[in-house]
């Protein structure tokens, strides 16, 4: 039996300072030195 490998597709939910949750950060500025920025940059390179 061969097992098919599923591609990893992360789901990112952003928790804001006031506790609200957002899936889309359109319109928000993400600082270049933040870890989140580096993750998104790396994901876009792989696509």
mmCIF file as Biopython writes it, N, C-alpha, C and O atoms, coordinates in Angstrom:
data_model
#
loop_
_atom_site.group_PDB
_atom_site.id
_atom_site.type_symbol
_atom_site.label_atom_id
_atom_site.label_alt_id
_atom_site.label_comp_id
_atom_site.label_asym_id
_atom_site.label_entity_id
_atom_site.label_seq_id
_atom_site.pdbx_PDB_ins_code
_atom_site.Cartn_x
_atom_site.Cartn_y
_atom_site.Cartn_z
_atom_site.occupancy
_atom_site.B_iso_or_equiv
_atom_site.auth_seq_id
_atom_site.auth_asym_id
_atom_site.pdbx_PDB_model_num
ATOM 1   N N  . UNK A ? 1  ? 0.839   -1.192 0.000  1.0 0.0 1  A 1 
ATOM 2   C CA . UNK A ? 1  ? 0.000   0.000  0.000  1.0 0.0 1  A 1 
ATOM 3   C C  . UNK A ? 1  ? 0.877   1.247  0.000  1.0 0.0 1  A 1 
ATOM 4   O O  . UNK A ? 1  ? 1.861   1.334  0.735  1.0 0.0 1  A 1 
ATOM 5   N N  . UNK A ? 2  ? 0.511   2.185  -0.818 1.0 0.0 2  A 1 
ATOM 6   C CA . UNK A ? 2  ? 1.225   3.463  -0.811 1.0 0.0 2  A 1 
ATOM 7   C C  . UNK A ? 2  ? 0.327   4.519  -0.198 1.0 0.0 2  A 1 
ATOM 8   O O  . UNK A ? 2  ? -0.879  4.562  -0.442 1.0 0.0 2  A 1 
ATOM 9   N N  . UNK A ? 3  ? 0.927   5.339  0.578  1.0 0.0 3  A 1 
ATOM 10  C CA . UNK A ? 3  ? 0.180   6.403  1.252  1.0 0.0 3  A 1 
ATOM 11  C C  . UNK A ? 3  ? 0.439   7.711  0.520  1.0 0.0 3  A 1 
ATOM 12  O O  . UNK A ? 3  ? 1.590   8.079  0.287  1.0 0.0 3  A 1 
ATOM 13  N N  . UNK A ? 4  ? -0.624  8.411  0.160  1.0 0.0 4  A 1 
ATOM 14  C CA . UNK A ? 4  ? -0.450  9.695  -0.511 1.0 0.0 4  A 1 
ATOM 15  C C  . UNK A ? 4  ? -0.159  10.763 0.531  1.0 0.0 4  A 1 
ATOM 16  O O  . UNK A ? 4  ? -0.753  10.781 1.609  1.0 0.0 4  A 1 
ATOM 17  N N  . UNK A ? 5  ? 0.748   11.634 0.194  1.0 0.0 5  A 1 
ATOM 18  C CA . UNK A ? 5  ? 1.147   12.699 1.113  1.0 0.0 5  A 1 
ATOM 19  C C  . UNK A ? 5  ? 0.367   13.963 0.776  1.0 0.0 5  A 1 
ATOM 20  O O  . UNK A ? 5  ? 0.414   14.450 -0.354 1.0 0.0 5  A 1 
ATOM 21  N N  . UNK A ? 6  ? -0.340  14.482 1.752  1.0 0.0 6  A 1 
ATOM 22  C CA . UNK A ? 6  ? -1.099  15.719 1.569  1.0 0.0 6  A 1 
ATOM 23  C C  . UNK A ? 6  ? -0.195  16.921 1.782  1.0 0.0 6  A 1 
ATOM 24  O O  . UNK A ? 6  ? 0.652   16.927 2.675  1.0 0.0 6  A 1 
ATOM 25  N N  . UNK A ? 7  ? -0.386  17.936 0.953  1.0 0.0 7  A 1 
ATOM 26  C CA . UNK A ? 7  ? 0.400   19.158 1.103  1.0 0.0 7  A 1 
ATOM 27  C C  . UNK A ? 7  ? -0.107  19.931 2.312  1.0 0.0 7  A 1 
ATOM 28  O O  . UNK A ? 7  ? -1.311  20.039 2.543  1.0 0.0 7  A 1 
ATOM 29  N N  . UNK A ? 8  ? 0.833   20.463 3.072  1.0 0.0 8  A 1 
ATOM 30  C CA . UNK A ? 8  ? 0.491   21.240 4.257  1.0 0.0 8  A 1 
ATOM 31  C C  . UNK A ? 8  ? -0.071  22.582 3.841  1.0 0.0 8  A 1 
ATOM 32  O O  . UNK A ? 8  ? 0.572   23.318 3.094  1.0 0.0 8  A 1 
ATOM 33  N N  . UNK A ? 9  ? -1.270  22.913 4.317  1.0 0.0 9  A 1 
ATOM 34  C CA . UNK A ? 9  ? -1.905  24.189 4.006  1.0 0.0 9  A 1 
ATOM 35  C C  . UNK A ? 9  ? -2.300  24.861 5.319  1.0 0.0 9  A 1 
ATOM 36  O O  . UNK A ? 9  ? -3.378  24.604 5.854  1.0 0.0 9  A 1 
ATOM 37  N N  . UNK A ? 10 ? -1.421  25.723 5.835  1.0 0.0 10 A 1 
ATOM 38  C CA . UNK A ? 10 ? -1.692  26.344 7.132  1.0 0.0 10 A 1 
ATOM 39  C C  . UNK A ? 10 ? -2.851  27.331 7.061  1.0 0.0 10 A 1 
ATOM 40  O O  . UNK A ? 10 ? -3.104  27.941 6.022  1.0 0.0 10 A 1 
ATOM 41  N N  . UNK A ? 11 ? -3.538  27.473 8.166  1.0 0.0 11 A 1 
ATOM 42  C CA . UNK A ? 11 ? -4.598  28.468 8.301  1.0 0.0 11 A 1 
ATOM 43  C C  . UNK A ? 11 ? -4.132  29.443 9.372  1.0 0.0 11 A 1 
ATOM 44  O O  . UNK A ? 11 ? -3.922  29.062 10.524 1.0 0.0 11 A 1 
ATOM 45  N N  . UNK A ? 12 ? -3.973  30.692 8.986  1.0 0.0 12 A 1 
ATOM 46  C CA . UNK A ? 12 ? -3.456  31.700 9.906  1.0 0.0 12 A 1 
ATOM 47  C C  . UNK A ? 12 ? -4.602  32.580 10.379 1.0 0.0 12 A 1 
ATOM 48  O O  . UNK A ? 12 ? -5.308  33.186 9.573  1.0 0.0 12 A 1 
ATOM 49  N N  . UNK A ? 13 ? -4.779  32.644 11.694 1.0 0.0 13 A 1 
ATOM 50  C CA . UNK A ? 13 ? -5.767  33.533 12.299 1.0 0.0 13 A 1 
ATOM 51  C C  . UNK A ? 13 ? -4.999  34.516 13.166 1.0 0.0 13 A 1 
ATOM 52  O O  . UNK A ? 13 ? -4.223  34.118 14.035 1.0 0.0 13 A 1 
ATOM 53  N N  . UNK A ? 14 ? -5.217  35.781 12.929 1.0 0.0 14 A 1 
ATOM 54  C CA . UNK A ? 14 ? -4.504  36.841 13.642 1.0 0.0 14 A 1 
ATOM 55  C C  . UNK A ? 14 ? -5.347  37.320 14.817 1.0 0.0 14 A 1 
ATOM 56  O O  . UNK A ? 14 ? -6.513  37.678 14.646 1.0 0.0 14 A 1 
ATOM 57  N N  . UNK A ? 15 ? -4.761  37.328 16.003 1.0 0.0 15 A 1 
ATOM 58  C CA . UNK A ? 15 ? -5.439  37.827 17.193 1.0 0.0 15 A 1 
ATOM 59  C C  . UNK A ? 15 ? -4.913  39.231 17.456 1.0 0.0 15 A 1 
ATOM 60  O O  . UNK A ? 15 ? -3.722  39.423 17.703 1.0 0.0 15 A 1 
ATOM 61  N N  . UNK A ? 16 ? -5.803  40.199 17.401 1.0 0.0 16 A 1 
ATOM 62  C CA . UNK A ? 16 ? -5.428  41.592 17.574 1.0 0.0 16 A 1 
ATOM 63  C C  . UNK A ? 16 ? -5.302  41.922 19.064 1.0 0.0 16 A 1 
ATOM 64  O O  . UNK A ? 16 ? -5.684  41.115 19.911 1.0 0.0 16 A 1 
ATOM 65  N N  . UNK A ? 17 ? -4.779  43.081 19.379 1.0 0.0 17 A 1 
ATOM 66  C CA . UNK A ? 17 ? -4.547  43.496 20.766 1.0 0.0 17 A 1 
ATOM 67  C C  . UNK A ? 17 ? -5.842  43.540 21.580 1.0 0.0 17 A 1 
ATOM 68  O O  . UNK A ? 17 ? -5.824  43.300 22.787 1.0 0.0 17 A 1 
ATOM 69  N N  . UNK A ? 18 ? -6.969  43.847 20.921 1.0 0.0 18 A 1 
ATOM 70  C CA . UNK A ? 18 ? -8.242  43.920 21.641 1.0 0.0 18 A 1 
ATOM 71  C C  . UNK A ? 18 ? -8.930  42.558 21.758 1.0 0.0 18 A 1 
ATOM 72  O O  . UNK A ? 18 ? -10.032 42.472 22.299 1.0 0.0 18 A 1 
ATOM 73  N N  . UNK A ? 19 ? -8.294  41.491 21.259 1.0 0.0 19 A 1 
ATOM 74  C CA . UNK A ? 19 ? -8.845  40.142 21.355 1.0 0.0 19 A 1 
ATOM 75  C C  . UNK A ? 19 ? -9.652  39.702 20.148 1.0 0.0 19 A 1 
ATOM 76  O O  . UNK A ? 19 ? -10.032 38.534 20.055 1.0 0.0 19 A 1 
ATOM 77  N N  . UNK A ? 20 ? -9.923  40.614 19.217 1.0 0.0 20 A 1 
ATOM 78  C CA . UNK A ? 20 ? -10.670 40.232 18.020 1.0 0.0 20 A 1 
ATOM 79  C C  . UNK A ? 20 ? -9.785  39.377 17.113 1.0 0.0 20 A 1 
ATOM 80  O O  . UNK A ? 20 ? -8.559  39.473 17.156 1.0 0.0 20 A 1 
ATOM 81  N N  . UNK A ? 21 ? -10.427 38.536 16.289 1.0 0.0 21 A 1 
ATOM 82  C CA . UNK A ? 21 ? -9.685  37.643 15.402 1.0 0.0 21 A 1 
ATOM 83  C C  . UNK A ? 21 ? -9.956  38.006 13.952 1.0 0.0 21 A 1 
ATOM 84  O O  . UNK A ? 21 ? -11.100 38.250 13.568 1.0 0.0 21 A 1 
ATOM 85  N N  . UNK A ? 22 ? -8.897  38.040 13.147 1.0 0.0 22 A 1 
ATOM 86  C CA . UNK A ? 22 ? -9.004  38.358 11.726 1.0 0.0 22 A 1 
ATOM 87  C C  . UNK A ? 22 ? -8.288  37.296 10.914 1.0 0.0 22 A 1 
ATOM 88  O O  . UNK A ? 22 ? -7.229  36.814 11.315 1.0 0.0 22 A 1 
ATOM 89  N N  . UNK A ? 23 ? -8.862  36.922 9.763  1.0 0.0 23 A 1 
ATOM 90  C CA . UNK A ? 23 ? -8.170  36.023 8.841  1.0 0.0 23 A 1 
ATOM 91  C C  . UNK A ? 23 ? -7.475  36.819 7.748  1.0 0.0 23 A 1 
ATOM 92  O O  . UNK A ? 23 ? -6.518  36.330 7.149  1.0 0.0 23 A 1 
ATOM 93  N N  . UNK A ? 24 ? -7.934  38.025 7.479  1.0 0.0 24 A 1 
ATOM 94  C CA . UNK A ? 24 ? -7.387  38.836 6.389  1.0 0.0 24 A 1 
ATOM 95  C C  . UNK A ? 24 ? -6.861  40.147 6.963  1.0 0.0 24 A 1 
ATOM 96  O O  . UNK A ? 24 ? -7.599  40.883 7.619  1.0 0.0 24 A 1 
ATOM 97  N N  . UNK A ? 25 ? -5.594  40.436 6.716  1.0 0.0 25 A 1 
ATOM 98  C CA . UNK A ? 25 ? -4.982  41.660 7.234  1.0 0.0 25 A 1 
ATOM 99  C C  . UNK A ? 25 ? -4.862  42.747 6.170  1.0 0.0 25 A 1 
ATOM 100 O O  . UNK A ? 25 ? -4.006  43.625 6.276  1.0 0.0 25 A 1 
ATOM 101 N N  . UNK A ? 26 ? -5.701  42.697 5.158  1.0 0.0 26 A 1 
ATOM 102 C CA . UNK A ? 26 ? -5.666  43.716 4.112  1.0 0.0 26 A 1 
ATOM 103 C C  . UNK A ? 26 ? -5.877  45.088 4.746  1.0 0.0 26 A 1 
ATOM 104 O O  . UNK A ? 26 ? -6.846  45.299 5.475  1.0 0.0 26 A 1 
ATOM 105 N N  . UNK A ? 27 ? -4.984  45.999 4.471  1.0 0.0 27 A 1 
ATOM 106 C CA . UNK A ? 27 ? -5.090  47.347 5.013  1.0 0.0 27 A 1 
ATOM 107 C C  . UNK A ? 27 ? -4.271  47.565 6.280  1.0 0.0 27 A 1 
ATOM 108 O O  . UNK A ? 27 ? -4.111  48.705 6.716  1.0 0.0 27 A 1 
ATOM 109 N N  . UNK A ? 28 ? -3.751  46.498 6.879  1.0 0.0 28 A 1 
ATOM 110 C CA . UNK A ? 28 ? -2.922  46.627 8.072  1.0 0.0 28 A 1 
ATOM 111 C C  . UNK A ? 28 ? -1.448  46.584 7.670  1.0 0.0 28 A 1 
ATOM 112 O O  . UNK A ? 28 ? -1.070  45.845 6.761  1.0 0.0 28 A 1 
ATOM 113 N N  . UNK A ? 29 ? -0.626  47.370 8.341  1.0 0.0 29 A 1 
ATOM 114 C CA . UNK A ? 29 ? 0.810   47.373 8.079  1.0 0.0 29 A 1 
ATOM 115 C C  . UNK A ? 29 ? 1.484   46.359 8.998  1.0 0.0 29 A 1 
ATOM 116 O O  . UNK A ? 29 ? 1.270   46.370 10.210 1.0 0.0 29 A 1 
ATOM 117 N N  . UNK A ? 30 ? 2.300   45.480 8.413  1.0 0.0 30 A 1 
ATOM 118 C CA . UNK A ? 30 ? 3.034   44.485 9.189  1.0 0.0 30 A 1 
ATOM 119 C C  . UNK A ? 30 ? 4.500   44.907 9.205  1.0 0.0 30 A 1 
ATOM 120 O O  . UNK A ? 30 ? 5.107   45.024 8.141  1.0 0.0 30 A 1 
ATOM 121 N N  . UNK A ? 31 ? 5.091   45.141 10.389 1.0 0.0 31 A 1 
ATOM 122 C CA . UNK A ? 31 ? 6.495   45.549 10.458 1.0 0.0 31 A 1 
ATOM 123 C C  . UNK A ? 31 ? 7.415   44.497 9.843  1.0 0.0 31 A 1 
ATOM 124 O O  . UNK A ? 31 ? 7.200   43.297 10.017 1.0 0.0 31 A 1 
ATOM 125 N N  . UNK A ? 32 ? 8.436   44.951 9.128  1.0 0.0 32 A 1 
ATOM 126 C CA . UNK A ? 32 ? 9.343   44.041 8.425  1.0 0.0 32 A 1 
ATOM 127 C C  . UNK A ? 32 ? 10.131  43.149 9.382  1.0 0.0 32 A 1 
ATOM 128 O O  . UNK A ? 32 ? 10.533  42.051 8.999  1.0 0.0 32 A 1 
ATOM 129 N N  . UNK A ? 33 ? 10.358  43.593 10.607 1.0 0.0 33 A 1 
ATOM 130 C CA . UNK A ? 33 ? 11.139  42.788 11.548 1.0 0.0 33 A 1 
ATOM 131 C C  . UNK A ? 33 ? 10.279  41.817 12.363 1.0 0.0 33 A 1 
ATOM 132 O O  . UNK A ? 33 ? 10.786  41.183 13.288 1.0 0.0 33 A 1 
ATOM 133 N N  . UNK A ? 34 ? 8.992   41.688 12.037 1.0 0.0 34 A 1 
ATOM 134 C CA . UNK A ? 34 ? 8.124   40.786 12.786 1.0 0.0 34 A 1 
ATOM 135 C C  . UNK A ? 34 ? 8.246   39.360 12.255 1.0 0.0 34 A 1 
ATOM 136 O O  . UNK A ? 34 ? 8.509   39.154 11.070 1.0 0.0 34 A 1 
ATOM 137 N N  . UNK A ? 35 ? 8.056   38.387 13.125 1.0 0.0 35 A 1 
ATOM 138 C CA . UNK A ? 35 ? 8.110   36.987 12.719 1.0 0.0 35 A 1 
ATOM 139 C C  . UNK A ? 35 ? 7.018   36.642 11.726 1.0 0.0 35 A 1 
ATOM 140 O O  . UNK A ? 35 ? 7.222   35.818 10.834 1.0 0.0 35 A 1 
ATOM 141 N N  . UNK A ? 36 ? 5.861   37.267 11.874 1.0 0.0 36 A 1 
ATOM 142 C CA . UNK A ? 36 ? 4.739   37.021 10.957 1.0 0.0 36 A 1 
ATOM 143 C C  . UNK A ? 36 ? 5.116   37.415 9.531  1.0 0.0 36 A 1 
ATOM 144 O O  . UNK A ? 36 ? 4.807   36.694 8.583  1.0 0.0 36 A 1 
ATOM 145 N N  . UNK A ? 37 ? 5.771   38.538 9.382  1.0 0.0 37 A 1 
ATOM 146 C CA . UNK A ? 37 ? 6.205   39.008 8.061  1.0 0.0 37 A 1 
ATOM 147 C C  . UNK A ? 37 ? 7.124   37.977 7.409  1.0 0.0 37 A 1 
ATOM 148 O O  . UNK A ? 37 ? 6.984   37.678 6.223  1.0 0.0 37 A 1 
ATOM 149 N N  . UNK A ? 38 ? 8.052   37.442 8.176  1.0 0.0 38 A 1 
ATOM 150 C CA . UNK A ? 38 ? 8.995   36.458 7.641  1.0 0.0 38 A 1 
ATOM 151 C C  . UNK A ? 38 ? 8.291   35.172 7.209  1.0 0.0 38 A 1 
ATOM 152 O O  . UNK A ? 38 ? 8.654   34.585 6.190  1.0 0.0 38 A 1 
ATOM 153 N N  . UNK A ? 39 ? 7.292   34.728 7.968  1.0 0.0 39 A 1 
ATOM 154 C CA . UNK A ? 39 ? 6.543   33.520 7.610  1.0 0.0 39 A 1 
ATOM 155 C C  . UNK A ? 39 ? 5.795   33.727 6.304  1.0 0.0 39 A 1 
ATOM 156 O O  . UNK A ? 39 ? 5.852   32.870 5.423  1.0 0.0 39 A 1 
ATOM 157 N N  . UNK A ? 40 ? 5.095   34.845 6.161  1.0 0.0 40 A 1 
ATOM 158 C CA . UNK A ? 40 ? 4.330   35.122 4.942  1.0 0.0 40 A 1 
ATOM 159 C C  . UNK A ? 40 ? 5.274   35.257 3.751  1.0 0.0 40 A 1 
ATOM 160 O O  . UNK A ? 40 ? 4.974   34.769 2.661  1.0 0.0 40 A 1 
ATOM 161 N N  . UNK A ? 41 ? 6.401   35.908 3.952  1.0 0.0 41 A 1 
ATOM 162 C CA . UNK A ? 41 ? 7.380   36.068 2.873  1.0 0.0 41 A 1 
ATOM 163 C C  . UNK A ? 41 ? 7.891   34.703 2.403  1.0 0.0 41 A 1 
ATOM 164 O O  . UNK A ? 41 ? 8.013   34.468 1.201  1.0 0.0 41 A 1 
ATOM 165 N N  . UNK A ? 42 ? 8.186   33.813 3.339  1.0 0.0 42 A 1 
ATOM 166 C CA . UNK A ? 42 ? 8.678   32.477 3.006  1.0 0.0 42 A 1 
ATOM 167 C C  . UNK A ? 42 ? 7.599   31.657 2.295  1.0 0.0 42 A 1 
ATOM 168 O O  . UNK A ? 42 ? 7.901   30.922 1.355  1.0 0.0 42 A 1 
ATOM 169 N N  . UNK A ? 43 ? 6.346   31.775 2.735  1.0 0.0 43 A 1 
ATOM 170 C CA . UNK A ? 43 ? 5.252   31.043 2.091  1.0 0.0 43 A 1 
ATOM 171 C C  . UNK A ? 43 ? 5.068   31.506 0.651  1.0 0.0 43 A 1 
ATOM 172 O O  . UNK A ? 43 ? 4.830   30.683 -0.233 1.0 0.0 43 A 1 
ATOM 173 N N  . UNK A ? 44 ? 5.172   32.797 0.402  1.0 0.0 44 A 1 
ATOM 174 C CA . UNK A ? 44 ? 5.000   33.320 -0.952 1.0 0.0 44 A 1 
ATOM 175 C C  . UNK A ? 44 ? 6.131   32.892 -1.877 1.0 0.0 44 A 1 
ATOM 176 O O  . UNK A ? 44 ? 5.914   32.742 -3.080 1.0 0.0 44 A 1 
ATOM 177 N N  . UNK A ? 45 ? 7.339   32.692 -1.342 1.0 0.0 45 A 1 
ATOM 178 C CA . UNK A ? 45 ? 8.456   32.217 -2.158 1.0 0.0 45 A 1 
ATOM 179 C C  . UNK A ? 45 ? 8.226   30.783 -2.617 1.0 0.0 45 A 1 
ATOM 180 O O  . UNK A ? 45 ? 8.626   30.412 -3.720 1.0 0.0 45 A 1 
ATOM 181 N N  . UNK A ? 46 ? 7.578   29.970 -1.770 1.0 0.0 46 A 1 
ATOM 182 C CA . UNK A ? 46 ? 7.350   28.564 -2.089 1.0 0.0 46 A 1 
ATOM 183 C C  . UNK A ? 46 ? 6.262   28.374 -3.133 1.0 0.0 46 A 1 
ATOM 184 O O  . UNK A ? 46 ? 6.233   27.346 -3.810 1.0 0.0 46 A 1 
ATOM 185 N N  . UNK A ? 47 ? 5.387   29.323 -3.273 1.0 0.0 47 A 1 
ATOM 186 C CA . UNK A ? 47 ? 4.259   29.186 -4.220 1.0 0.0 47 A 1 
ATOM 187 C C  . UNK A ? 47 ? 4.681   29.479 -5.620 1.0 0.0 47 A 1 
ATOM 188 O O  . UNK A ? 47 ? 3.864   29.412 -6.538 1.0 0.0 47 A 1 
#
